[in-house]
Amino acid sequence: MDKNLAGRIYRAVQLIPLGKVATYSQIAALAGNCNLRRYVGNVLHENPSNAITPCHRVVNAKGFCSGSFAFGGPLVQQEKLEAEGIAFTNGHVDMERFCISGDDFESMSMELRDER
């Protein structure tokens, strides 16, 4: 695992606002390569602390939770998201309401650039 890339992934996830989710592709793009969405999933599976890096806020492009959420499975991930006010419809996040916006993405991107 590339520690620098993993660090950028964890930092991007830390910037997801409370009450929002981001997709694996969005986190990959924020970390520097939008084609690494599977790598993002692998890195998040190794997340040492969900309290520091809220990987439960990362879902797939259709809003479904991870089948192998690192801290107890998809139901635990859904419970964590619902506790943050995120609503589910037919088993997935309402992405129109709860996915980070273009403005959120730009703000996160700028913060990550400023940290380099």
Secondary structure, 3 states (H helix, E strand, C coil): CCHHHHHHHHHHHHCCCCCCEEEHHHHHHHHCCCCCHHHHHHHHHCCCCCCCCCHHHEECCCCCCCCCCCCCCHHHHHHHHHHCCCCEECCEECHHHHECCHHHHHHHHHHHHHHC
